[in-house]
Amino acid sequence: MIRAGVRAILAADDGIAVVAEAGDGHEAVRLTQAHRPDVVLLDIRMPRLDGLAAAEEILRTVPGTAVAMLTTFSEDAYVARALGGGATGFLLKSGDPDELIAGVRAVADGAAFLSPKVARHVIDNLGAERLGRATAARTRTGTLTPREREVLALVGAGLSNPEIARRLHLVEGTVKAYVSAILDRLSVRNRVQAAIVAYEAGLTAKDGAAAPGRGVR
């Protein structure tokens, strides 16, 4: 019933095609390897192999496919493991249908998307150790070039590669190269983790400069 509801919501968007459905985690991995879709939407609670483990296997074997998690659970442990494992989207089943479509589209475009409730969890949790983490983040971003810092700030603002290219008047391939270099130099696995570093360092989407006490919105 849940899959039927999700399919109906996604089918309402002319730009989204559902190519397969899986009843458990192992089947989700197999079908992803067979179809290689742009996005896989996984439920955390799945038979045989849970969604978190399935996400890790998909990202390992089909790196060209982005993963978004769909769940009723917003506990920190689930969020941390999903994002730490490489998922770039985290959506709550209780969210608005438009939020589901927006999340799938954002992840497909190479951006990160967190349900507002999940984003609040992430931000609140950062607050407890913010001062120490901010200092470390500023040190890490200090090794980037001015242009890389500018690109990182826009990643932190949730922009996709095409949007960053338009904002900075660059070719999209150049932006991809910048993002790849940034992930490597910051030693992070994906855009979500890079966005967190940008937030902690106080990088702003306006100019990519550090601004103590200010976060990326």
C-alpha positions in Angstrom: 0.0 0.0 0.0 2.8 2.4 0.8 4.6 1.6 -2.5 1.3 2.2 -4.4 0.9 5.6 -2.7 4.5 6.6 -3.5 4.1 5.5 -7.1 0.9 7.5 -7.5 2.5 10.6 -6.1 5.6 10.3 -8.4 3.5 9.3 -11.4 1.7 12.7 -11.1 4.9 14.4 -12.2 5.5 14.1 -16.0 9.2 14.2 -15.5 9.5 11.2 -13.2 9.2 7.6 -14.3 9.1 4.7 -11.8 11.0 1.9 -13.5 10.8 -0.8 -10.8 9.5 -1.6 -7.3 11.1 -3.8 -4.6 9.5 -5.6 -1.7 12.7 -6.0 0.3 16.2 -4.7 0.5 17.9 -7.5 -1.4 15.4 -7.1 -4.3 16.0 -3.3 -4.2 19.8 -3.8 -4.7 19.2 -6.3 -7.5 16.8 -4.2 -9.4 19.0 -1.1 -9.0 21.9 -3.0 -10.5 19.7 -4.1 -13.4 18.0 -0.8 -14.2 20.6 1.7 -12.9 18.0 4.5 -12.3 18.9 8.1 -11.5 17.4 7.8 -8.0 16.5 5.0 -5.6 14.0 5.7 -2.9 14.4 3.4 0.0 12.3 2.7 3.1 14.4 2.3 6.2 12.3 -0.6 7.4 12.5 -3.3 4.7 12.4 -7.1 5.0 15.5 -9.3 4.7 17.8 -6.3 4.3 17.0 -3.0 5.8 17.0 0.2 3.7 20.2 1.5 5.4 22.2 -1.6 4.5 20.6 -1.7 1.0 21.6 2.0 0.5 25.2 1.2 1.4 25.3 -1.7 -1.1 23.7 0.3 -3.9 26.1 3.2 -3.4 29.0 0.8 -3.5 28.0 -1.2 -6.6 26.0 1.4 -8.6 27.8 4.7 -7.7 25.9 6.6 -10.5 22.6 6.1 -8.7 21.6 8.6 -6.0 19.9 7.3 -2.9 17.1 9.0 -0.9 15.6 7.5 2.3 11.9 7.5 3.0 10.8 6.8 6.6 8.5 7.6 9.5 11.5 7.7 11.7 13.5 10.9 12.3 15.7 9.6 15.1 19.3 10.9 15.0 20.8 7.4 14.6 18.9 6.8 11.4 19.7 10.2 10.0 23.4 10.0 10.9 23.8 6.5 9.4 21.9 7.3 6.2 23.8 10.5 5.5 27.1 9.1 6.7 26.6 6.1 4.3 26.2 8.4 1.3 22.5 9.0 1.0 21.8 12.5 -0.3 18.1 12.7 0.6 16.1 12.0 3.7 12.3 12.3 3.5 9.6 11.6 6.0 6.5 9.7 5.0 4.5 12.3 6.9 5.7 15.0 4.6 3.7 16.8 1.9 3.5 14.9 -1.5 5.1 18.0 -3.1 8.0 17.5 -0.8 8.5 14.0 -2.0 8.6 15.1 -5.6 10.9 18.0 -4.8 13.2 15.7 -2.9 13.5 13.1 -5.7 14.1 15.9 -8.3 16.8 17.5 -6.1 18.6 14.3 -5.5 18.4 13.4 -9.2 20.0 16.8 -10.1 22.9 16.1 -7.8 21.8 18.2 -4.9 21.0 17.2 -1.4 17.5 17.3 0.1 16.5 16.9 3.7 13.0 17.1 5.0 12.7 20.3 7.1 12.2 18.2 10.3 15.3 16.2 9.5 17.3 19.4 8.7 16.2 20.8 12.1 17.6 17.7 13.8 20.9 18.0 12.0 21.3 21.7 12.8 20.3 21.3 16.4 22.8 18.4 16.9 25.5 20.5 15.4 24.8 23.3 18.0 26.1 21.4 21.0 29.6 21.2 19.7 29.4 24.1 17.3 32.3 26.2 18.5 34.9 23.4 18.3 33.4 22.1 15.0 33.3 25.6 13.5 37.0 26.1 14.2 37.9 22.7 12.7 35.6 23.4 9.7 37.2 26.8 9.0 40.6 25.2 9.1 39.5 22.6 6.6 37.9 25.1 4.2 40.9 27.4 4.6 42.8 24.9 2.4 40.4 25.6 -0.5 40.9 28.1 -3.3 38.6 31.2 -3.3 36.6 29.7 -6.2 36.3 26.3 -4.4 35.0 28.1 -1.3 32.5 29.9 -3.4 31.3 26.6 -5.0 31.2 24.9 -1.5 29.0 27.7 -0.2 26.5 27.2 -3.0 26.6 23.4 -2.4 25.8 24.2 1.2 22.9 26.4 0.1 21.4 23.3 -1.6 22.1 24.3 -5.2 22.6 21.6 -7.9 25.5 21.6 -10.3 23.4 23.2 -13.1 22.2 25.9 -10.7 25.8 26.6 -9.5 27.0 26.8 -13.1 24.3 29.4 -13.9 25.0 31.4 -10.8 28.8 31.5 -11.4 28.6 31.6 -15.2 30.6 28.4 -15.6 30.3 25.3 -17.7 28.5 22.5 -15.8 31.5 20.1 -16.3 33.7 22.7 -14.6 31.4 22.8 -11.6 31.5 19.0 -11.4 35.3 19.1 -11.4 35.2 21.7 -8.6 32.8 19.7 -6.5 34.9 16.5 -7.0 38.0 18.4 -5.9 36.2 19.9 -2.9 35.0 16.5 -1.7 38.5 15.1 -2.0 40.2 17.9 -0.2 37.7 18.0 2.6 37.8 14.1 2.8 34.0 13.8 2.7 32.0 11.3 0.8 29.1 13.3 -0.6 27.5 16.7 -1.0 25.5 16.4 2.3 28.7 16.0 4.3 30.3 18.9 2.3 27.2 21.1 3.0 27.6 20.4 6.8 31.2 21.5 6.6 30.1 24.7 4.8 27.5 25.3 7.5 29.9 24.7 10.4 32.5 27.0 8.7 29.9 29.8 8.3 30.3 29.9 4.5 27.6 32.0 2.9 26.1 31.5 -0.5 26.5 35.2 -1.2 30.3 35.3 -1.6 31.8 32.1 -0.2 33.5 34.0 2.6 33.5 32.8 6.2 31.1 34.7 8.4 31.3 33.7 12.1 27.9 33.0 13.6 26.1 32.7 10.3 24.9 29.5 8.7 24.0 28.6 5.1 20.3 28.7 4.5 
